[in-house]
């Protein structure tokens, strides 16, 4: 059964209170994950690999899904999905815990160099998603690549502090998860 938060809400008639149940953040995040286009069902799309246990990450991936207006360019995989290791063995668990990746899904492209990580993934997506084209020139100004990578890294290493972590997801079975648990107390 889904975790539900309850609170009292006054009815329009006055003093009586009615218990209203609302889904917790983790339940909303799990529902969003189920709605993301899957690469098995949508071959040929770019694959966004993200931390599916990170509430902030799920929110940002939801934004990407909305920016893929026609729903034809992106599919999504949580880095905790076993298919990630099978399909992209060149991406280590540590790499995936540090930053999201976008793997070019076009059939003619099939090399590890076509996996764009972190700030480079943001710049890549600005070229692939028409709704991001207005900001593309700013993201590609000379000298901005390093700044975008740095800013991405700062947010990524604090992502669990920003919005928390899903508690109902699978537990990591590698040392990759320790990267953020160890750094979460460091500034």
PyMOL commands that set and color helices and strands:
alter all, ss='L'
color gray80, all
select helices_A, chain A and resi 25-35+55-67+82-87+93-98+112-114+118-128+130-139+144-156+159-163+175-183
alter helices_A, ss='H'
color red, helices_A
select strands_A, chain A and resi 4-10+17-23+46-50+74-78+101-103+115-117
alter strands_A, ss='S'
color yellow, strands_A
deselect
rebuild
show_as cartoon
